[in-house]
Amino acid sequence: MYNASAYALGANRSCIRDLFEYGRARAAVVGPENVFDFSLGNPSIPAPPQVNEAVREILADTNPLLVHGYTSAVGDLEARAAISRDLNERYGASTVPEDFFLGCGAAPELTAVFRALAVPGGELLVQAPYFPEYLPFAREAGLIFRPIPADVPDFQIRLDALEAMLSPAAQAVLVNSPNNPSGVVYTRQTLTALGKLLERKSREYGHPIYIISDEPYRELTYGAEVPFLPLIYPNTVVCYSYSKSLSLPGERIGYVYVPRQAEDHRELYAAIAGAARSMGHVCAPSLWQKVITRCVGLRPDLDAYDRNRRKLYEGLTEMGYETARPDGAFYLFVKAPGGDAAAFSERAKKHDLLVVPGDGFGCPGYFRLCYAVSYDTICRSLPVFRAVLEEY
């Protein structure tokens, strides 16, 4: 006997992972230079050199028991204090170390927050397009997942649709900006209006409706402002990962921040810690907590991503592809010729061009491109994109 829901999740991998594995298999046949893989959001710029220097220094100079031993379950106080200082200096926030919970990247952090808010019948509203894993995270946590229809073609937040969907069952609205898969950054105007709407509805329903702000791409922007949401709407829980900002996706380090100004702050923080405990969390990797303590102020060099972004966006739009202008992250979300993104993806595969259909992102008819690849790959892929388009 086994759990049928768990089996379904394990037996049916995400489309993104399937395309990535397909690309690896094709590369073994035709050569990696002949596969144009835009599937997986894996950073292609190296971690800042200070990160590797910090690792070497910590391993050389620190007592091994302190490097590899347990920290407090909520995270080492020194690391939490460093994160708090950084946010206060950057945004004029008033965070304190005790409001942070360090975890193994954004995915388990989000899952813990979902579980902490999963009251019977509780709903999580998520603006499409959205990261596909939100759906299993929420369902397995015990929340009802309710996608908000996409705001095509700008991909901001559909406040009118959200208001129509809100009910006393609403526990939280999930915000992901810069957005995966669209690359769009939600404007301050949009987020301010969202906060006012939720304030009004929270008063009407007699309980807070939280914003869960998933921010792994916060530092990956190209001139657009990314407001610090707790300063706009105090009932915001921030989930952050250093996977993209420091190019450390495999090291699994990040945090949850619960503002002291949030309603039921103390109880919500304890519920998140308890949910993480129920999933087997002991503490985030101690070595990487120490690295973050030293490197928390580093920012990524985005020149390579920006060069790729401009080349791919300009090349595709000149051909006639339609896409929202990406102001953040490292994705383009493109309207599929013919309207069927899955069919377009299959046709592109025949050219060894790998693009992710938008169906799993809650937005059929579009496909995602991750431009965290080499500039040479971008340049050599453009004739292939043209060839596929001409088949339509």
Buried (B, 14 or more C-beta within 10 A) or exposed (E): EEEEEEEEBEEEEBBBEBBBEBBEEBBEEEEEEEBBBBBBBBBBBEBBEBBEEBBEBBEEEEEEEEBEEEBEBBBBBBBBBBBBBBBEEEBEBBBEBBBBBBBBBBBBBBBBBBBBBBEEEBBBBBBBBBBBBBBBBBBBBBBBBBBBBBBBEEBBBBBEBBEEBBEEBBBBBBBBBBBBBBBBBBBEEBBEBBBEBBBEBBEEBEBBBBBBBBBBBBBBBBEBEBBBBBBBBBBBBBBBBBBBBBBBBEBBBBBBBBBBBBBBBEEBBEBBBBBBEEEEBEBBBBBBBBBBBBBBEBEBEBEBBBEBBBBBBEBBBEBEBEBBBBBBBBBBBBBBBEEBBBEBBEBBBEBBBBBBBBBBBBBBBBBBBBBBBEBEBBEEBBEBBBEBBEEE
